Amino acid sequence: MATILAAVCALVWIALIFFHGRFWQAGPILQPASPDTGSHGAPPVVVVVPARDEAESIQACIASLLTQDYAGFLRVVLTDDNSADGTGALARALPDPDGRLTVVNGRPRPAGWSGKLWAVEQGVSRAQEILHAANLPTDGYILLTDADIEHDPIHLATLVAKAETENLDMVSEMVELNCESAAERALVPAFVYFFALLYPFALVNDRRHAMAAAAGGTILIRRTALDRIGGITALRGALIDDCTLAAHVKRSGGGLYLGHSRMARSIRPYPNASDVWRMIARTAYVQLRYSPWLLVGTVLAMVVTWIAPMGLALFTHGAPRFVGLIVWIVLMASFLPTLRRFRISPLWALALPFVSIFYTAATIGSAIDHHRGRGVRWKNRAYTDAQHDR
């Protein structure tokens, strides 16, 4: 039995290392562009920020967007989804000499919409009104970003330059995440690592491959591409909205880019392991399409991929121990580029099997939450009636 398990572990890792889009590599990172996007000009952009109870971060986020060094038309629309902490008022209090900011008071969520996407829809609708009133052409972009993201002044120009020079319909970046507390150092790099395992960036960025994904913190999308897929309405029940949007765009023939950002960062801390647990459990079972069978398969795959090699190396003898040790070393080595990106010690690679146990348990917890009727939550609201992601 140990010999069979060792062989399976080895085959799994051979497939992952050599035939899975080089997921373990550092991944693409955009270099800062000039504020003037060059010969392509600077097309109009409206930034849409959905927010609910974001008083701690909203001013830093909106201020960084209002001060973007961008040569073209730029407006920022904040949808305040009935915040109880003064989120909208804090945004309105910011200096805005160019009149770039519009704050939309959110309306009640219709049936069939996830909470965040309903806020996005209201923001995008106002963005379209702003562009129409300014008598601007139908090209240009919408930038979707979260209310806890802070952007460097050159970030927007860099995103637009990437889209324009490579004729892409969507440019998305995984923003830098906090990695200061012990819980963050132990668990957050693995979040990025496992995301790249699920959605290898090289395959997402390959126009010939069906793989599609995006990172919700930063999504720049062409207005024409958004119209082509039917707008935000086409996603209205999606609970993993970023990847669902990417799938719609790629199926419609659009080119995608997904990379890591050095010009945008999350200012939301995850000081305790419980905070990371909630981040994972929020949508993990959605990713499995609410299927108990996929949950069982995922748990078994996690055990074989991350835990069994360590067990073979520590508790067996002969060939199974040797194979287990080699696979354990390979899986730890695959984690090193991610650890370097977060500028933390490579010794954290030793903890990867134990971190995988935590992520597996959080996925099981996500399924338990669903079957208890807790559903997906956005800012203390649970959504159980939205349609499954498609």
C-alpha positions in Angstrom: 0.0 0.0 0.0 2.8 2.4 0.9 4.5 1.7 -2.5 1.3 2.4 -4.4 0.7 5.6 -2.5 4.3 6.7 -3.1 3.9 6.1 -6.8 0.7 8.1 -6.9 2.3 11.0 -5.1 5.2 11.0 -7.5 3.0 10.9 -10.6 0.8 13.8 -9.2 3.9 16.0 -8.7 5.4 15.1 -12.1 2.1 16.3 -13.6 2.0 19.5 -11.5 5.6 20.5 -12.1 5.9 19.7 -15.8 2.3 19.9 -17.2 0.3 22.4 -15.2 1.2 25.8 -16.6 4.4 26.3 -14.5 2.1 27.4 -11.6 5.0 27.3 -9.1 7.0 30.0 -10.9 7.0 33.6 -9.7 4.4 34.8 -12.2 4.2 37.9 -14.4 4.6 41.4 -12.8 3.8 44.6 -14.7 6.5 47.2 -14.9 5.3 50.8 -14.3 4.3 52.6 -17.4 4.4 56.3 -18.3 1.2 58.3 -17.3 0.8 58.9 -21.0 0.1 55.5 -22.6 2.0 56.5 -25.7 0.9 56.5 -29.3 -2.3 54.7 -28.2 -3.5 57.7 -26.3 -5.2 57.6 -22.9 -8.8 56.3 -23.3 -11.5 57.3 -20.8 -11.7 55.3 -17.5 -14.2 55.1 -14.8 -13.3 53.3 -11.6 -16.1 51.5 -9.7 -15.7 50.7 -6.0 -18.4 48.7 -4.2 -18.3 49.3 -0.5 -20.2 48.4 2.7 -18.9 49.3 6.1 -15.4 50.2 5.0 -14.7 53.2 7.2 -11.3 51.9 8.1 -10.0 51.8 4.6 -12.2 53.9 2.3 -10.3 57.2 2.5 -7.0 55.6 1.7 -8.5 53.7 -1.2 -10.4 56.6 -2.7 -7.6 59.1 -2.2 -5.2 56.8 -4.1 -7.7 56.7 -7.0 -8.4 60.4 -7.1 -4.7 61.2 -7.3 -3.9 58.8 -10.2 -1.4 60.2 -12.6 -3.4 59.5 -15.7 -3.5 61.6 -18.8 -7.0 60.7 -19.9 -10.5 61.2 -18.6 -10.9 59.7 -15.2 -13.8 59.4 -12.8 -14.3 57.4 -9.6 -17.8 56.0 -8.6 -18.2 54.6 -5.1 -21.3 52.6 -4.4 -22.1 52.9 -0.7 -24.2 49.8 0.0 -26.2 51.1 3.0 -23.1 51.3 5.2 -23.7 51.9 8.9 -20.3 53.4 9.7 -20.3 56.5 7.5 -18.3 55.0 4.6 -20.0 57.4 2.0 -19.6 60.5 4.2 -15.9 59.7 4.7 -15.4 59.4 1.0 -17.2 62.7 0.3 -15.0 64.5 2.8 -11.9 63.9 0.7 -10.3 66.7 -1.3 -11.5 66.4 -4.9 -10.5 69.6 -6.8 -11.1 67.9 -10.2 -14.6 66.7 -9.3 -13.6 63.1 -10.1 -15.7 61.4 -7.3 -19.3 60.3 -7.4 -20.9 58.5 -4.5 -24.0 56.4 -5.2 -26.3 55.4 -2.4 -27.1 51.8 -2.9 -30.6 50.6 -3.5 -32.1 47.4 -2.0 -30.8 44.2 -3.5 -33.2 42.5 -6.0 -33.7 38.7 -5.8 -31.2 36.7 -7.7 -28.3 39.2 -7.2 -25.3 38.7 -5.0 -24.7 41.7 -2.7 -21.3 42.8 -4.1 -22.4 42.4 -7.7 -25.5 44.5 -7.1 -23.3 47.2 -5.8 -21.0 46.9 -8.8 -24.0 47.0 -11.2 -25.2 50.3 -9.7 -21.7 51.7 -10.0 -21.2 50.6 -13.6 -24.6 52.1 -14.5 -23.6 55.4 -13.1 -20.3 55.2 -14.9 -22.0 54.7 -18.2 -24.2 57.7 -17.5 -21.1 59.8 -16.7 -19.4 58.8 -19.9 -22.5 59.5 -21.9 -23.0 62.9 -20.4 -19.4 63.8 -21.2 -20.1 62.8 -24.8 -17.1 60.4 -24.9 -16.8 57.5 -27.4 -17.9 54.0 -26.5 -14.4 52.7 -26.1 -12.5 53.0 -22.9 -12.4 51.0 -19.7 -14.1 50.3 -16.4 -11.7 49.6 -13.5 -13.3 47.4 -10.8 -11.5 47.5 -7.5 -12.2 46.8 -3.8 -12.6 49.3 -1.1 -9.6 48.0 0.9 -7.1 48.5 -1.9 -4.5 51.3 -2.1 -3.1 52.1 -5.6 0.2 53.8 -6.5 -0.3 56.9 -8.7 1.0 55.2 -11.8 -1.1 52.0 -11.4 -4.1 52.9 -13.7 -1.8 54.1 -16.5 0.1 50.8 -16.3 -3.0 48.7 -16.5 -4.3 50.7 -19.5 -1.0 50.5 -21.3 -0.9 46.8 -20.9 -4.5 46.5 -22.3 -3.8 48.9 -25.2 -0.4 47.6 -26.3 -1.5 43.9 -26.3 -5.1 44.4 -27.4 -6.5 42.8 -24.2 -10.1 42.9 -23.1 -9.3 42.4 -19.4 -6.2 43.1 -17.3 -6.3 41.8 -13.7 -3.7 41.8 -10.9 -3.5 40.0 -7.6 -2.7 42.9 -5.3 -0.1 42.6 -2.5 -1.5 41.1 0.6 -0.6 41.9 4.2 2.0 39.6 5.6 3.0 41.0 9.0 1.4 38.9 11.7 2.3 35.4 12.5 -1.0 34.1 11.1 -0.4 36.1 7.8 3.2 34.8 7.4 2.0 31.2 7.9 -1.2 31.3 5.8 -1.4 34.2 3.4 1.5 33.2 1.0 -0.2 29.8 0.7 -3.4 31.5 -0.4 -1.6 33.0 -3.4 0.2 29.7 -4.1 -3.0 27.7 -4.1 -4.7 30.3 -6.2 -2.0 29.9 -8.8 -2.3 26.1 -8.6 -6.0 26.4 -9.3 -5.6 29.0 -12.0 -2.1 28.9 -13.5 -1.3 32.4 -14.7 0.4 31.1 -17.9 -2.7 29.2 -19.0 -5.1 32.1 -18.1 -2.9 34.4 -20.3 -2.8 32.0 -23.2 -5.5 32.9 -25.7 -5.6 29.3 -27.0 -6.4 27.8 -23.5 -9.8 27.7 -22.0 -8.5 28.5 -18.5 -9.9 31.9 -17.2 -9.5 33.7 -13.9 -9.1 37.1 -12.4 -8.3 38.6 -9.0 -11.1 40.9 -7.8 -8.9 43.5 -6.2 -7.9 44.9 -9.6 -9.9 44.2 -12.8 -9.6 46.6 -15.8 -12.2 45.7 -18.5 -13.0 47.2 -21.8 -16.5 48.7 -22.0 -17.1 47.0 -25.3 -16.1 43.6 -23.8 -18.5 44.2 -20.8 -21.3 45.1 -23.2 -20.5 42.0 -25.4 -21.1 39.6 -22.5 -24.3 41.4 -21.4 -22.9 43.6 -18.7 -22.8 42.9 -14.9 -26.3 41.5 -15.3 -24.8 38.4 -16.9 -23.0 37.7 -13.6 -25.7 38.8 -11.2 -25.9 35.5 -9.2 -22.2 34.7 -9.3 -20.6 34.2 -5.9 -17.0 34.0 -7.3 -17.6 37.1 -9.4 -14.0 37.8 -10.6 -13.4 34.4 -12.1 -16.9 34.2 -13.5 -16.4 37.6 -15.2 -13.1 36.3 -16.7 -14.7 33.1 -18.0 -17.5 35.1 -19.7 -14.9 37.5 -21.4 -12.6 34.7 -22.5 -15.5 32.6 -23.9 -16.6 35.7 -25.9 -13.2 35.8 -27.6 -11.5 38.3 -25.4 -7.8 38.2 -24.3 -7.0 38.1 -20.6 -4.0 39.0 -18.5 -3.5 37.9 -14.9 -0.4 38.8 -12.9 0.9 40.0 -9.6 0.9 43.6 -8.6 3.6 45.8 -7.1 1.6 48.9 -7.5 -1.6 48.0 -5.5 -1.8 46.6 -2.0 -4.5 45.4 0.3 -4.8 47.4 3.5 -7.0 44.9 5.2 -5.1 43.0 7.9 -5.6 39.3 8.8 -4.1 39.3 12.3 -5.5 35.9 13.4 -5.8 32.5 11.8 -9.6 32.9 12.2 -9.6 35.9 9.9 -7.8 33.8 7.2 -10.2 30.9 7.8 -13.2 33.2 7.1 -11.6 34.5 3.9 -11.2 30.9 2.6 -14.5 29.5 3.9 -16.5 32.4 2.3 -16.4 30.8 -1.2 -14.5 27.5 -1.0 -17.6 25.4 -1.3 -18.9 27.6 -4.1 -15.7 26.8 -6.0 -16.7 23.1 -5.6 -20.1 23.9 -7.1 -21.7 22.8 -3.8 -21.0 19.2 -4.6 -20.3 16.8 -1.7 -18.6 14.5 -4.2 -16.2 17.2 -5.3 -15.6 18.0 -1.6 -14.6 14.4 -0.9 -12.4 14.3 -4.0 -10.7 17.6 -3.0 -10.0 16.4 0.5 -8.4 13.2 -0.9 -6.4 15.2 -3.5 -5.1 17.5 -0.7 -4.1 14.5 1.4 -2.3 12.8 -1.5 -0.6 16.0 -2.8 0.5 17.7 0.4 0.3 15.4 3.4 1.1 11.9 2.2 4.6 12.7 1.0 5.6 13.9 4.5 3.9 10.9 6.1 5.8 8.5 3.7 9.1 10.2 4.5 8.6 10.0 8.2 6.8 6.8 8.8 7.7 4.3 6.1 10.9 2.5 5.0 12.8 1.7 1.9 11.6 2.9 -1.5 8.3 4.5 -0.2 10.3 6.6 2.3 12.8 7.7 -0.4 10.1 8.6 -2.9 8.1 10.4 -0.2 11.2 12.4 0.9 12.0 13.4 -2.7 8.4 14.5 -3.3 8.3 16.4 0.0 11.4 18.3 -1.1 9.9 19.1 -4.5 6.7 20.4 -3.0 8.5 22.6 -0.6 10.8 23.9 -3.4 7.7 24.8 -5.5 6.6 27.1 -2.6 9.9 29.1 -2.5 9.1 31.6 -5.3 5.9 32.6 -3.5 7.8 33.0 -0.2 10.4 35.2 -1.9 7.6 37.4 -3.3 6.4 37.9 0.2 10.0 38.5 1.5 9.7 35.9 4.2 12.0 33.1 5.3 12.2 30.0 3.1 11.9 28.0 6.2 8.2 28.5 6.1 8.2 26.0 3.3 8.5 23.3 6.0 5.1 24.3 7.2 3.3 23.8 3.8 1.8 20.3 4.6 0.4 21.7 7.9 -0.9 24.8 6.1 -2.6 22.5 3.6 -4.4 20.8 6.5 -5.7 24.2 7.6 -7.0 25.0 4.1 -8.6 21.6 3.8 -10.3 22.1 7.1 -11.5 25.6 6.1 -12.9 24.1 2.9 -14.8 21.5 4.9 -16.0 24.3 7.1 -17.3 26.2 4.1 -19.4 23.1 3.1 -20.7 22.9 6.7 -21.7 26.6 6.6 -23.5 26.1 3.3 -25.5 23.1 4.6 -26.4 25.0 7.8 -27.9 27.8 5.6 -25.2 30.4 6.3 -24.3 30.8 2.7 -21.8 33.2 1.2 -21.3 36.4 3.2 -20.4 39.9 2.0 -19.9 42.4 4.8 -22.0 40.5 7.3 -24.8 39.6 4.8 -25.4 36.0 3.9 -26.5 35.1 0.4 -28.0 31.6 -0.1 -30.5 32.3 -2.9 -28.1 33.5 -5.7 -27.6 31.2 -8.6 -24.5 29.0 -8.8 -21.5 30.3 -10.7 -21.6 29.4 -14.4 
